[in-house]
């Protein structure tokens, strides 16, 4: 294992389009620098997209590409982390129902760990593209079957997730350090703790704040990396 880098850069504020580009979705945004991409978090970006879909704005244009991303890269998502973020956003008034739609699609493509997010489904049927669904449209003919069990009605052909909208695993790993660590260490907190250290976290406490992981696993990873001679851990 190579020595871990300490970039120690400041957080950059990005638009949703830029964040989606940083996690491998094709957008019209200009190419981002590696320093900027290093500060884009996979689950935070998915949460941003999920919340944006609940708006009646044109942000739902990203629904197809995000679903395609889930198809290709859904196995690399830390569901526990995404759930934690969504619960926090919901407690502040955000609508996170579209997480259940992503979960239903993920399950259709073999990503079984997404199942728990189906619990966030809306109580009443919702037609994609409309804030309210008239009772007469609940049994709309020709809708997508995979979205029915989470109360989303999608007219067939209106949302077309295509893999061409997202980078391959190899290409995204070369672009995004956090994603690369997910491939190396798996979709678990350890991967993000390593990423936090690469981004400049010098102590377990800093790694915990940066990654969202609890202190204990951060301390354990620092201790292991110190024993391996990869990083000099400090108490904190």
WOWODA-V530220 format. One line per field, one symbol per residue. phi: phi as a letter, one per 40 degrees, with the letter a starting at -180 (. if undefined). psi: psi as a letter, one per 40 degrees, with the letter a starting at -180 (. if undefined). A space follows every 10 residues. Layout:
BEGIN
phi: ???
psi: ???
END
This chain:
BEGIN
phi: .cdccbcfcc cbcbccdccc ccchccbccc dcccccdcbc cdcccccdcd cccccccccc cccdcccccc dcbdcccccd cccccccccc cbgccbcccc ccccccccbg ccccdccccc cccbdbcdgb cbbcdcbdbd cgcccccccb gbbbddgcbb cbcccbccdc cccccbcccd ccccbgcadd dcccccccch cbbdcccccc cgcccdcccc cdccccccgc accbci
psi: hihhigdfii hhhiiddddd ddeehhieii hiiddddeeh hddddddddd dddeieaeee dedddddddd ddedeehhdd dddddddddd eeeihededd dddddddefe gdeeddeeee iidiihhheh dihideedfh ifihdeedef fhhhhhedhg hhdeeiiidd dddddhdddd ddddeigidd ddddddddee heiddddddd deiidddddd dddddddefd ihiih.
END
